[in-house]
Amino acid sequence: MPQVPEQRESMHGSWSSRLAFILAVTGSAVGLGNIWKFPYIAGENGGGAFVLAYLACIVIVGMPIMMSEIMLGRRGARNPATSMAILGREEGSSGAWTLIGVSGILGGVLILSYYSVIAGIALAYIIESFKGAFVDQDPTGIQKIYDDLTGDWTMLAFWHTLFIAFTVFVVGRGIKGGLEKAVQFMVPALLAIMLVLLAYAMTSGSFGAGLQFMFNPDFSKLTGASVLKAMGLAFFSLSAGMGALLAYGSYLPKETSIPKAAAAVVAADTCIALLAGMVIFPIVYANGLSPAAGEGLVFQTLPNAFGSMQAGVFMGTLFFVLLSFAAWTSAIALLEPAVAWLTEVSGWARGRAATLLGALIWVAGFGTVFSYNILSGEESQLFGMTIFENLDYLTSNIMLPVGGLFIAIFAGWVMRRSSSVDELGESPAYTLWRFSVRYIAPIAILFVIADATGIIGVLTG
């Protein structure tokens, strides 16, 4: 079979530099998962031992899948669905592999429909913190602020609308005029805010306790379920399986080394997740709160801490700006694959495609908006879950891991070795990647799927 024609280039342009690509993929990977999800899951699973398991899973499972998606995106040089159809035929298989790309695009759209509502809450909390709403509040008062916001569907819809509008604006402006400019500002700003918050956490009086919790492993608290959670979090925190890396990879120039770029992204993403823990846990300990507060850690536990500490108004506002920036960079990556697909199949301008898709996602987002209030009762639930919970379960537990599994199968077993060497280069890193993507990553992802869907629980009965 012939190699991919050298002249095949993306129809949307390319990243202006390796740094622009690294910032874009880092922005995609760094989202609510790093700053909201990583700390509370680490808190629920014993801290240090979980962090070590997470780091191991990032390297062994997350990075090989990330490299595979970027490689397939660059080689296909089209939107995720078309790229996978092209590559399936070129590698002597079938155009039916397009279903991987279709699933990634659809998964990104569904995730953004509820992600924008959660991100909207973060935007609202910037205002709440700035006006001092958390000052001198007890946990009941903090809970009331949260309940008042989520219980009022009109306010929740307003912030959801604003966040979607921000996202559509950036994606509609294209690769260099929109995505690059946004991430070149937001990712460094995100890191700068994180360092300011870290400096403050170091003065909290409980910085040592926070570090002890995060980096002093107690392996007696590490269970098989904890390791599976670490594996799942490592996979999802790198934006694997949702089409974003396929799309961003399609804009990557041939001369850029995928292994080096992926290593830089993994390092940046992991550092930010660890920094988030180093910011959050000392503040939690300094205020006598629990690091195992679960999903309420960011929107309920931390506001309680910000409201009772010196400079809490400023630091709380800065924290929710950070959270909103992280959500925004990820949302851009969630929308981009669908926009790339629509512009290619319809010939529409990016602005028009982004606006139409944004409007559809905005409408779909009302399912999540209503899940917090008028459709939160048991009579409105399906399978015992709200619309939001069903969407989160479908995408996180089924669509994304299954997509990642088939990416690994295609890259490791369907794609010819000569093709992957052409993209990744022959090196010890390539040998390790190929072994992991053929054997370790698929088995690990199957365990994640089995755990998330309850199959392991049934088997172990």
C-alpha positions as CSV (number, residue, x, y, z in Angstrom):
1,M,0.0,0.0,0.0
2,P,1.3,3.5,-0.8
3,Q,2.2,5.9,1.9
4,V,0.0,8.9,2.7
5,P,0.5,11.5,0.0
6,E,2.8,14.2,1.3
7,Q,0.6,16.9,-0.3
8,R,-2.4,16.2,1.9
9,E,-2.7,19.1,4.2
10,S,-5.4,20.3,6.6
11,M,-8.2,22.4,5.0
12,H,-8.2,24.7,8.1
13,G,-4.6,25.7,8.2
14,S,-2.0,24.7,10.7
15,W,-0.5,25.7,14.0
16,S,2.1,28.4,13.6
17,S,4.6,26.7,15.9
18,R,5.2,23.6,18.1
19,L,4.6,25.9,21.1
20,A,1.2,26.9,19.8
21,F,0.2,23.3,19.5
22,I,1.5,22.4,22.9
23,L,-0.4,25.3,24.4
24,A,-3.6,24.3,22.6
25,V,-3.5,20.7,23.6
26,T,-2.5,21.6,27.2
27,G,-5.5,24.0,27.2
28,S,-7.7,21.1,26.0
29,A,-6.4,18.8,28.6
30,V,-6.4,21.3,31.5
31,G,-10.0,21.8,32.5
32,L,-12.5,21.2,35.2
33,G,-11.0,17.7,35.5
34,N,-7.7,19.0,36.8
35,I,-8.8,21.7,39.1
36,W,-12.2,20.4,40.2
37,K,-12.1,16.6,39.8
38,F,-8.5,15.6,40.5
39,P,-8.3,17.2,44.0
40,Y,-11.6,15.7,45.2
41,I,-10.9,12.2,43.8
42,A,-7.4,12.3,45.3
43,G,-9.0,13.4,48.6
44,E,-11.5,10.6,48.6
45,N,-8.9,8.0,47.9
46,G,-6.2,8.7,50.5
47,G,-4.0,11.3,48.8
48,G,-0.4,10.3,48.2
49,A,-0.8,6.7,47.1
50,F,-3.5,7.7,44.7
51,V,-1.3,10.5,43.3
52,L,1.4,8.0,42.5
53,A,-1.0,5.6,40.9
54,Y,-2.4,8.5,38.8
55,L,1.1,9.5,37.6
56,A,1.9,5.9,36.6
57,C,-1.4,5.7,34.7
58,I,-0.7,9.0,32.9
59,V,2.6,7.7,31.6
60,I,1.6,4.1,30.9
61,V,-1.9,4.6,29.5
62,G,-2.7,8.2,29.0
63,M,0.3,9.3,27.0
64,P,0.3,6.4,24.5
65,I,-3.4,7.1,23.7
66,M,-2.7,10.8,23.3
67,M,0.2,10.1,20.9
68,S,-2.0,7.7,18.9
69,E,-4.8,10.3,18.5
70,I,-2.4,13.1,17.5
71,M,-0.7,10.7,15.0
72,L,-4.0,9.6,13.4
73,G,-5.2,13.2,13.2
74,R,-2.0,14.4,11.5
75,R,-1.9,11.5,9.0
76,G,-5.6,11.9,8.1
77,A,-5.4,15.8,8.0
78,R,-9.2,16.1,8.0
79,N,-12.0,16.3,10.6
80,P,-12.0,13.2,13.0
81,A,-14.7,11.3,11.1
82,T,-13.2,11.8,7.6
83,S,-9.6,11.2,8.8
84,M,-10.6,7.8,10.3
85,A,-12.5,6.8,7.1
86,I,-9.4,7.8,5.0
87,L,-7.0,6.0,7.2
88,G,-9.1,2.9,7.5
89,R,-9.0,2.5,3.7
90,E,-5.4,3.4,3.3
91,E,-4.3,0.9,5.9
92,G,-6.1,-1.9,4.0
93,S,-9.1,-2.1,6.4
94,S,-12.5,-0.4,6.1
95,G,-13.9,3.1,5.9
96,A,-16.2,2.0,8.8
97,W,-13.4,3.2,11.1
98,T,-15.1,6.6,10.6
99,L,-17.4,5.6,13.5
100,I,-14.5,6.3,15.9
101,G,-14.4,9.9,14.6
102,V,-18.2,10.3,14.6
103,S,-18.3,9.0,18.2
104,G,-15.6,11.5,19.3
105,I,-17.4,14.4,17.6
106,L,-20.8,13.4,19.1
107,G,-19.2,12.8,22.5
108,G,-17.6,16.3,22.5
109,V,-20.9,17.9,21.6
110,L,-22.8,16.0,24.4
111,I,-20.1,16.8,27.0
112,L,-20.1,20.5,26.1
113,S,-23.9,20.6,26.5
114,Y,-23.5,19.9,30.3
115,Y,-19.9,21.1,30.7
116,S,-21.0,24.6,29.8
117,V,-23.6,24.6,32.6
118,I,-20.9,23.6,35.2
119,A,-18.5,26.2,33.7
120,G,-21.4,28.7,34.0
121,I,-21.5,28.1,37.7
122,A,-17.8,28.9,37.9
123,L,-18.4,32.2,36.0
124,A,-21.2,33.0,38.5
125,Y,-18.9,32.3,41.4
126,I,-16.5,34.9,40.1
127,I,-19.2,37.6,40.7
128,E,-20.3,36.0,44.0
129,S,-16.8,36.0,45.4
130,F,-16.0,39.5,44.1
131,K,-19.0,41.0,45.9
132,G,-18.0,39.2,49.1
133,A,-20.9,36.8,49.2
134,F,-18.8,34.1,51.0
135,V,-17.5,36.3,53.7
136,D,-18.3,35.1,57.2
137,Q,-20.7,32.5,55.9
138,D,-21.1,29.2,57.7
139,P,-21.5,25.9,55.6
140,T,-25.3,26.4,55.6
141,G,-25.0,29.8,54.1
142,I,-22.5,28.6,51.5
143,Q,-24.9,25.8,50.6
144,K,-27.8,28.3,50.3
145,I,-25.8,30.4,47.8
146,Y,-25.2,27.3,45.7
147,D,-28.8,26.1,46.0
148,D,-30.2,29.5,45.1
149,L,-28.1,29.7,41.9
150,T,-28.7,26.1,40.7
151,G,-32.4,26.2,41.8
152,D,-33.1,29.2,39.6
153,W,-33.1,27.9,36.1
154,T,-33.2,31.4,34.5
155,M,-29.9,32.4,36.2
156,L,-28.3,29.0,35.4
157,A,-29.4,29.4,31.8
158,F,-27.9,33.0,31.7
159,W,-24.5,31.8,32.7
160,H,-24.7,28.7,30.4
161,T,-25.6,31.1,27.5
162,L,-22.7,33.4,28.3
163,F,-20.2,30.5,28.4
164,I,-21.4,29.0,25.1
165,A,-21.2,32.5,23.5
166,F,-17.5,32.9,24.6
167,T,-16.7,29.4,23.2
168,V,-18.4,30.0,19.9
169,F,-16.7,33.4,19.5
170,V,-13.2,31.8,19.8
171,V,-13.8,28.7,17.6
172,G,-15.5,30.8,14.9
173,R,-12.4,32.9,14.4
174,G,-10.3,30.0,13.1
175,I,-7.0,28.3,14.0
176,K,-4.6,31.3,14.1
177,G,-7.2,34.1,14.7
178,G,-9.2,32.2,17.4
179,L,-7.7,29.1,18.9
180,E,-4.1,30.1,18.9
181,K,-4.7,33.6,20.3
182,A,-7.0,32.3,23.0
183,V,-4.6,29.6,24.3
184,Q,-1.5,31.8,24.0
185,F,-3.2,34.2,26.5
186,M,-5.3,31.8,28.6
187,V,-2.8,29.0,29.3
188,P,0.0,31.3,30.6
189,A,-2.6,33.3,32.5
190,L,-3.9,30.1,34.0
191,L,-0.5,29.1,35.1
192,A,0.3,32.6,36.5
193,I,-3.0,32.6,38.6
194,M,-2.1,29.1,39.8
195,L,1.3,30.3,41.0
196,V,-0.2,33.3,42.8
197,L,-2.7,31.0,44.6
198,L,0.2,28.6,45.4
199,A,2.2,31.4,47.0
200,Y,-0.8,32.3,49.1
201,A,-1.4,28.6,50.1
202,M,2.3,28.5,51.2
203,T,1.4,31.2,53.8
204,S,-1.7,29.5,55.1
205,G,0.1,27.7,57.9
206,S,-1.1,24.3,56.7
207,F,1.0,24.0,53.5
208,G,3.1,21.2,55.1
209,A,-0.1,19.3,56.0
210,G,-1.3,19.6,52.4
211,L,2.0,18.4,51.0
212,Q,2.0,15.5,53.5
213,F,-1.5,14.5,52.3
214,M,-0.6,14.6,48.6
215,F,3.0,13.3,48.6
216,N,3.3,11.0,51.6
217,P,1.8,7.7,50.2
218,D,-0.2,5.5,52.5
219,F,-0.5,2.3,50.5
220,S,-2.9,0.8,53.0
221,K,-5.5,3.2,51.6
222,L,-4.9,2.3,48.0
223,T,-7.4,-0.3,46.8
224,G,-8.1,-1.9,43.5
225,A,-11.0,0.5,43.0
226,S,-8.7,3.4,43.7
227,V,-6.3,2.3,41.0
228,L,-9.1,2.0,38.5
229,K,-10.3,5.5,39.4
230,A,-6.7,6.8,38.9
231,M,-6.6,5.0,35.5
232,G,-9.9,6.5,34.4
233,L,-8.9,10.0,35.6
234,A,-5.6,9.8,33.8
235,F,-7.4,8.8,30.6
236,F,-10.0,11.6,30.8
237,S,-7.7,14.3,32.0
238,L,-5.8,14.2,28.7
239,S,-9.0,14.7,26.6
240,A,-8.6,11.3,25.1
241,G,-11.4,9.7,23.0
242,M,-13.4,12.9,22.4
243,G,-12.1,13.9,18.9
244,A,-10.2,17.0,20.1
245,L,-6.8,15.4,19.8
246,L,-7.6,14.0,16.3
247,A,-8.7,17.5,15.3
248,Y,-5.8,19.4,16.8
249,G,-3.4,16.8,15.4
250,S,-4.7,17.4,11.9
251,Y,-3.3,21.0,12.1
252,L,0.2,19.8,13.2
253,P,3.0,20.3,10.7
254,K,4.9,17.2,9.6
255,E,8.2,18.5,11.0
256,T,6.9,18.6,14.6
257,S,7.8,15.6,16.7
258,I,4.7,14.0,18.2
259,P,6.5,12.1,21.0
260,K,8.2,15.3,22.2
261,A,5.1,17.4,21.9
262,A,3.0,14.8,23.7
263,A,5.6,14.6,26.5
264,A,5.5,18.3,27.0
265,V,1.7,18.3,27.1
266,V,1.6,15.4,29.6
267,A,4.2,17.2,31.8
268,A,2.3,20.5,31.7
269,D,-1.1,18.9,32.4
270,T,0.2,16.8,35.2
271,C,2.0,19.7,36.8
272,I,-1.2,21.8,36.8
273,A,-3.2,19.0,38.4
274,L,-0.6,18.6,41.1
275,L,-0.4,22.4,41.6
276,A,-4.2,22.5,42.0
277,G,-3.9,20.0,44.8
278,M,-1.1,22.0,46.4
279,V,-3.3,25.1,46.3
280,I,-6.5,23.5,47.5
281,F,-5.5,21.0,50.2
282,P,-3.5,23.5,52.4
283,I,-6.4,26.0,52.2
284,V,-8.8,23.1,53.2
285,Y,-6.6,22.0,56.1
286,A,-6.0,25.6,57.3
287,N,-9.7,26.0,57.8
288,G,-10.4,22.7,59.5
289,L,-12.3,21.3,56.5
290,S,-12.1,17.8,55.0
291,P,-10.0,17.0,51.9
292,A,-12.5,14.2,51.1
293,A,-15.4,16.5,50.6
294,G,-16.2,15.0,47.2
295,E,-17.8,16.9,44.3
296,G,-18.7,19.8,46.6
297,L,-15.0,20.6,47.3
298,V,-14.9,23.5,44.8
299,F,-18.3,25.0,44.9
300,Q,-19.1,24.5,48.6
301,T,-16.1,23.6,50.7
302,L,-13.6,26.1,49.2
303,P,-16.0,29.1,49.3
304,N,-16.4,28.4,53.0
305,A,-12.6,28.6,53.3
306,F,-12.3,31.7,51.2
307,G,-15.0,33.4,53.2
308,S,-13.2,33.0,56.5
309,M,-9.6,33.8,55.6
310,Q,-7.6,37.0,55.0
311,A,-7.7,38.3,51.4
312,G,-10.3,35.6,50.8
313,V,-12.4,37.9,48.5
314,F,-9.4,38.4,46.2
315,M,-8.1,34.9,46.4
316,G,-11.6,33.4,45.9
317,T,-12.2,35.6,42.9
318,L,-8.9,34.7,41.4
319,F,-9.5,31.0,42.0
320,F,-12.9,31.1,40.1
321,V,-11.3,33.1,37.3
322,L,-8.7,30.2,37.1
323,L,-11.5,27.6,37.0
324,S,-13.4,29.5,34.3
325,F,-10.3,29.9,32.1
326,A,-9.5,26.1,32.4
327,A,-13.1,25.3,31.5
328,W,-13.0,27.7,28.5
329,T,-9.8,26.2,27.0
330,S,-11.3,22.7,27.2
331,A,-14.7,23.8,25.8
332,I,-12.9,25.2,22.7
333,A,-11.4,21.8,22.1
334,L,-14.8,20.1,22.6
335,L,-16.4,22.3,19.9
336,E,-13.6,22.3,17.4
337,P,-14.0,18.7,16.0
338,A,-17.7,19.3,15.2
339,V,-17.0,22.7,13.6
340,A,-14.2,21.2,11.5
341,W,-16.6,18.4,10.3
342,L,-19.4,20.8,9.5
343,T,-17.2,23.2,7.5
344,E,-15.7,20.3,5.5
345,V,-19.0,18.7,4.6
346,S,-21.0,21.8,4.0
347,G,-18.5,24.3,2.8
348,W,-19.7,26.9,5.3
349,A,-17.5,29.5,6.8
350,R,-16.3,28.7,10.3
351,G,-18.2,31.5,12.0
352,R,-21.5,30.2,10.6
353,A,-20.7,26.6,11.4
354,A,-19.7,27.4,15.0
355,T,-22.8,29.6,15.5
356,L,-25.2,26.8,14.4
357,L,-23.5,24.1,16.4
358,G,-23.2,26.4,19.4
359,A,-27.0,27.1,19.2
360,L,-27.7,23.3,19.1
361,I,-25.5,22.7,22.1
362,W,-27.0,25.6,23.9
363,V,-30.5,24.1,23.4
364,A,-29.3,20.6,24.5
365,G,-27.7,22.2,27.6
366,F,-31.2,23.1,29.0
367,G,-31.5,19.4,29.9
368,T,-28.7,19.9,32.4
369,V,-30.0,23.3,33.5
370,F,-33.4,21.7,34.3
371,S,-31.7,18.8,36.0
372,Y,-30.7,21.1,38.9
373,N,-34.2,22.4,39.4
374,I,-37.5,21.6,37.7
375,L,-36.5,18.2,36.4
376,S,-34.5,17.1,39.5
377,G,-37.4,15.0,41.1
378,E,-37.5,11.3,40.9
379,E,-40.6,11.4,38.6
380,S,-38.4,13.2,35.9
381,Q,-35.5,10.7,36.1
382,L,-34.4,7.9,33.8
383,F,-32.6,4.9,35.2
384,G,-32.7,6.7,38.6
385,M,-30.6,9.6,37.2
386,T,-31.3,13.1,35.9
387,I,-30.7,14.2,32.3
388,F,-27.3,15.6,33.4
389,E,-26.3,12.4,35.2
390,N,-27.3,10.2,32.3
391,L,-25.3,12.4,29.8
392,D,-22.3,12.3,32.1
393,Y,-22.5,8.5,32.5
394,L,-23.0,7.9,28.8
395,T,-20.0,10.0,27.7
396,S,-17.6,9.4,30.6
397,N,-18.2,5.7,31.1
398,I,-19.0,4.5,27.7
399,M,-18.4,6.8,24.7
400,L,-14.9,8.2,25.6
401,P,-13.3,5.0,26.9
402,V,-14.8,2.9,24.0
403,G,-13.5,5.6,21.6
404,G,-10.0,5.4,23.2
405,L,-10.1,1.6,23.1
406,F,-10.7,1.6,19.4
407,I,-8.1,4.3,18.8
408,A,-5.5,2.0,20.5
409,I,-6.7,-1.0,18.5
410,F,-6.4,0.9,15.2
411,A,-3.1,2.5,16.0
412,G,-1.5,-0.7,17.4
413,W,-3.1,-3.4,15.3
414,V,-4.7,-2.0,12.1
415,M,-2.2,0.7,11.1
416,R,1.0,-0.8,9.5
417,R,4.2,-0.4,11.4
418,S,5.7,1.5,8.5
419,S,2.9,4.1,8.7
420,S,3.3,4.7,12.5
421,V,7.1,4.9,12.2
422,D,6.6,7.5,9.4
423,E,4.7,9.6,11.9
424,L,6.5,8.9,15.2
425,G,10.0,8.0,14.1
426,E,12.0,4.9,15.0
427,S,13.3,5.2,18.5
428,P,13.1,3.5,22.0
429,A,10.1,5.8,22.7
430,Y,8.4,4.3,19.6
431,T,9.0,0.8,20.9
432,L,7.5,1.6,24.3
433,W,4.6,3.4,22.7
434,R,3.8,0.5,20.4
435,F,4.0,-2.1,23.2
436,S,1.7,0.0,25.4
437,V,-0.8,0.8,22.7
438,R,-1.1,-2.8,21.6
439,Y,-1.2,-4.5,25.0
440,I,-1.2,-2.4,28.1
441,A,-3.6,0.5,27.2
442,P,-6.4,-1.7,25.7
443,I,-6.4,-4.0,28.7
444,A,-6.4,-1.0,31.1
445,I,-9.2,0.7,29.3
446,L,-11.3,-2.5,29.4
447,F,-10.9,-2.6,33.2
448,V,-11.9,1.1,33.4
449,I,-15.0,0.3,31.3
450,A,-15.8,-2.8,33.3
451,D,-15.5,-0.9,36.6
452,A,-17.5,2.2,35.4
453,T,-20.3,0.1,34.1
454,G,-20.5,-2.1,37.2
455,I,-19.4,-5.3,35.4
456,I,-16.5,-5.8,37.9
457,G,-18.9,-5.4,40.8
458,V,-21.2,-8.1,39.3
459,L,-18.3,-10.5,38.6
460,T,-16.8,-10.1,42.1
461,G,-20.3,-10.2,43.5
